[in-house]
Amino acid sequence: MYLKHYGLSRRPFKLSSDPDFLWTGEKHRAALEALKDGILENKGFVLLTGEVGTGKTTLVNAFPKLNEIATISVTIPDPGMDPLDFCNFLANEFKMNRKFASKDDFVRDFKSFLLRSFASYKKVLVIIDEAQRLDYVL
């Protein structure tokens, strides 16, 4: 009913965040700039923190679409997996066309993937939602 009333073609509120409905207030724009600067300056890691429900997930999901930086990105929505599953998840998402039997094999191939991406002027983003759940073994 409200879709028609507000002229919407789809529901804006779902259980998972939808980057198409991102509202960028002052703090969101500052966070986007910090993410962009971290990537452009090759900082390696950029941390985005905030209270529950403030739009962090929506922001990082929208980020690859909102910037002009050539990127290859993967979002890991739930990092609570064992190290080899984590590696194979990344390999699958980055279309590395291989399932790895060991973390060492993955690291070797992932390094080659990163070098090829660098040679083609593409930044590789691994976005980890709920990163506090990462296993220290990774």
GIKAJO-V151955 format. One record per backbone hydrogen bond with DSSP energy under -0.5 kcal/mol. CO is the residue of the C=O (numbers start at 0). NH is the residue of the N-H. If there is no record, write none. Layout:
# GIKAJO-V151955
[[CO & NH] [CO & NH]]
This chain:
# GIKAJO-V151955
[[0 & 4] [1 & 5] [2 & 6] [2 & 7] [3 & 6] [11 & 13] [16 & 18] [17 & 20] [18 & 21] [21 & 23] [22 & 24] [24 & 28] [25 & 29] [26 & 30] [27 & 31] [28 & 32] [29 & 33] [30 & 34] [31 & 35] [32 & 36] [33 & 37] [34 & 38] [35 & 39] [36 & 40] [37 & 42] [38 & 41] [42 & 44] [46 & 48] [50 & 53] [54 & 58] [55 & 59] [56 & 60] [57 & 61] [58 & 62] [59 & 63] [61 & 64] [61 & 65] [62 & 65] [62 & 66] [68 & 70] [69 & 122] [71 & 124] [73 & 75] [73 & 126] [74 & 76] [75 & 128] [78 & 80] [81 & 85] [82 & 86] [83 & 87] [84 & 88] [85 & 89] [86 & 90] [87 & 91] [88 & 92] [89 & 93] [90 & 95] [91 & 94] [101 & 105] [102 & 106] [103 & 107] [104 & 108] [105 & 109] [106 & 110] [107 & 111] [108 & 112] [109 & 113] [110 & 114] [111 & 115] [112 & 116] [113 & 117] [114 & 118] [115 & 119] [116 & 121] [117 & 120] [122 & 71] [122 & 124] [124 & 73] [124 & 126] [125 & 127] [126 & 75] [126 & 128] [127 & 130] [128 & 78] [129 & 132] [130 & 133] [134 & 137]]
